[in-house]
Amino acid sequence: MAQWKQAKVHPDHYIQFNNKAYSVPHRFVGKTVWVRGTHNIVQIYHHHQLIKQHAIPRGFRQTDVNDFPPNFQAVLDKGLPRRLQQQASDIGPQFGTLIRTLLEQHAFLNMRRAQGLVALAEKYPRPLVEQAAELALNQQLSTHPQLFKRLIETLQKNNQQQSPIHLSQQSLEFVRDMDYFIHD
């Protein structure tokens, strides 16, 4: 049985339907459309005309790159992603690889996330960001800025806890070797 809902085409060229996002051609940005969803297909109508059809994705977004204007695609696929990768590489090689991996999936969809990660990384010490990036790459962790921030803060706490306790000379007088406590 088909389900019908109205949706607004957002400035990012997507509509929301049943907790998923679907791209719509550029000329419909800002307009209200009708969405018809079945168990495997989403159809989008404007003034009773079918304007777009998508298969229901496993993930959150279903994108057709042809829905975006050519000049917009050129800017996104060349200028800004390249600059973000350069900024990330300046922070460290692991972080540069993390941002490059994120943008290789789809520069347009992941650009805001990459911008957020770069802005976040600039607020923390570089070795800590590198450690977090290496862990995120090796463990294939999600790279949302909030989660990456939590990862950095967790690593920061762990690093602080692992630092040796500095003891004064007076305290060291009470330190004994482990053999001192073992009696046979």
Secondary structure, 3 states (H helix, E strand, C coil): CCEEEEEECCCCCEEEECCEEEECCHHHCCCEEEEEECCCEEEEEECCEEEEEEECCCCCEECCHHHCCHHHHHHHHHHHHHHHHHHHHHHCHHHHHHHHHHHHHCHHHHHHHHHHHHHHHCCCCHHHHHHHHHHHHHHCCCCCHHHHHHHHHHHHHHHHHHCCCCCCHHHHCCCCCHHHHCCC
